Amino acid sequence: MHILVYAYIYAILLVVKQNLNDSSAQKLFREKLLALWPAIKGSLAQVRKPCIRPHCPVCARGDKHPNYLLAFTDKGRRRCLYVPKAMVPALERALKNGRQIEKLLYDMGPALLKEFRAQNPAQTGPAVRLRRKKSRSKS
């Protein structure tokens, strides 16, 4: 979750410090990233648990009460928090945005490489003629 927050803050700082010589991949990344707020990493699950009231009719029928849990990783350990029902739609949207940011990060590798190769032509390969070293003849 922290990585996504840092990536978002970094993108905001890039907007503030916008350079005229930004690469097209960087501009595209920034535009896509800014549209994906709020974003979190984790999972949301609906669970059913009994309550603590001694004479609850729902629990007496065996139905239990529906609740939502947000599971996430904090400092390498799995954590869970109860989520109020009113917050569930916002968290579902944030989780979806988080997955899209992850995909965006994976897609940036090939895009950056393609841009680099376009700006820096290859020194080897079929497009470059091979230069043979002159062999010295022994006299």
C-alpha positions as CSV (number, residue, x, y, z in Angstrom):
1,M,0.0,0.0,0.0
2,H,2.9,2.4,0.8
3,I,4.4,2.0,-2.7
4,L,1.1,3.1,-4.3
5,V,0.9,6.1,-2.0
6,Y,4.5,7.0,-2.7
7,A,3.9,6.6,-6.5
8,Y,0.9,8.9,-6.3
9,I,2.8,11.6,-4.3
10,Y,5.7,11.3,-6.7
11,A,3.3,11.9,-9.6
12,I,1.9,15.0,-7.9
13,L,5.4,16.3,-7.4
14,L,6.1,15.8,-11.0
15,V,3.1,17.9,-11.9
16,V,4.3,20.7,-9.6
17,K,7.9,20.5,-11.0
18,Q,6.8,20.0,-14.6
19,N,9.8,20.2,-16.9
20,L,9.6,21.2,-20.6
21,N,11.7,18.2,-21.6
22,D,9.5,15.5,-20.1
23,S,9.4,12.3,-22.1
24,S,6.1,11.2,-23.7
25,A,6.1,8.1,-21.6
26,Q,6.4,10.2,-18.5
27,K,3.6,12.5,-19.5
28,L,1.3,9.6,-20.3
29,F,2.2,7.8,-17.0
30,R,1.5,11.0,-15.0
31,E,-1.9,11.6,-16.7
32,K,-3.0,8.0,-16.1
33,L,-1.8,8.0,-12.5
34,L,-3.6,11.2,-11.5
35,A,-6.9,9.9,-12.7
36,L,-6.6,6.8,-10.4
37,W,-7.0,8.4,-7.0
38,P,-7.9,7.0,-4.4
39,A,-5.8,3.9,-4.7
40,I,-5.0,1.1,-2.2
41,K,-3.5,-2.4,-2.3
42,G,-5.2,-5.2,-0.5
43,S,-8.5,-7.1,-0.6
44,L,-12.0,-6.7,0.7
45,A,-14.0,-9.6,1.9
46,Q,-17.5,-10.0,3.3
47,V,-17.6,-12.2,6.4
48,R,-20.5,-13.2,8.7
49,K,-19.9,-13.2,12.5
50,P,-22.1,-13.4,15.6
51,C,-22.5,-10.3,17.6
52,I,-21.9,-9.9,21.4
53,R,-25.6,-9.3,22.3
54,P,-26.9,-12.2,24.4
55,H,-30.4,-12.3,22.9
56,C,-29.9,-11.2,19.3
57,P,-32.7,-12.7,17.1
58,V,-30.4,-12.8,14.0
59,C,-27.7,-14.8,15.8
60,A,-30.3,-17.0,17.4
61,R,-31.6,-18.0,14.0
62,G,-27.9,-18.8,13.0
63,D,-27.8,-16.2,10.3
64,K,-25.0,-14.1,11.8
65,H,-24.2,-10.5,10.9
66,P,-22.5,-9.5,7.6
67,N,-19.4,-7.4,8.0
68,Y,-16.5,-6.4,5.7
69,L,-12.8,-6.8,6.3
70,L,-10.0,-5.0,4.5
71,A,-6.9,-7.2,4.4
72,F,-3.5,-5.5,3.6
73,T,0.2,-5.9,4.3
74,D,1.9,-3.6,6.8
75,K,5.7,-4.0,7.3
76,G,5.6,-7.5,5.8
77,R,2.7,-8.7,8.0
78,R,-0.9,-9.4,7.0
79,R,-3.4,-7.1,8.7
80,C,-7.2,-6.9,8.7
81,L,-9.5,-4.0,9.6
82,Y,-13.3,-3.9,9.9
83,V,-14.9,-1.6,7.3
84,P,-18.1,0.3,7.8
85,K,-20.8,-0.6,5.2
86,A,-20.9,3.0,4.0
87,M,-17.2,2.9,3.1
88,V,-17.4,-0.3,1.0
89,P,-18.0,1.3,-2.4
90,A,-15.2,3.8,-1.9
91,L,-12.8,1.0,-0.9
92,E,-13.9,-1.2,-3.9
93,R,-13.1,1.8,-6.2
94,A,-9.7,2.3,-4.5
95,L,-8.8,-1.4,-4.8
96,K,-9.7,-1.3,-8.5
97,N,-7.6,1.8,-9.0
98,G,-4.7,0.1,-7.1
99,R,-4.8,-2.8,-9.5
100,Q,-4.8,-0.4,-12.5
101,I,-1.8,1.4,-11.1
102,E,0.0,-1.9,-10.7
103,K,-0.8,-2.8,-14.3
104,L,0.4,0.7,-15.3
105,L,3.7,0.2,-13.5
106,Y,4.2,-3.2,-15.3
107,D,3.4,-1.6,-18.7
108,M,5.9,1.2,-18.2
109,G,8.9,-1.0,-18.5
110,P,8.5,-1.9,-22.2
111,A,7.3,1.7,-22.9
112,L,10.4,3.2,-21.4
113,L,12.6,0.8,-23.2
114,K,11.0,1.5,-26.5
115,E,11.4,5.2,-26.0
116,F,15.0,4.8,-25.0
117,R,15.7,2.7,-28.1
118,A,14.0,5.3,-30.3
119,Q,16.3,8.0,-28.9
120,N,19.4,5.9,-28.9
121,P,19.9,3.9,-32.0
122,A,21.4,0.4,-31.6
123,Q,25.2,0.0,-32.0
124,T,24.8,-3.6,-33.0
125,G,22.2,-5.7,-34.8
126,P,21.0,-6.0,-38.3
127,A,20.5,-2.2,-38.8
128,V,24.2,-1.6,-38.2
129,R,26.9,-2.8,-40.6
130,L,29.6,-4.8,-39.1
131,R,33.1,-3.4,-39.2
132,R,35.7,-6.0,-39.4
133,K,39.0,-5.5,-37.8
134,K,41.9,-5.4,-40.2
135,S,44.1,-8.3,-39.8
136,R,47.7,-7.7,-39.7
137,S,49.7,-9.9,-42.0
138,K,53.0,-11.1,-40.6
139,S,55.9,-10.1,-42.7
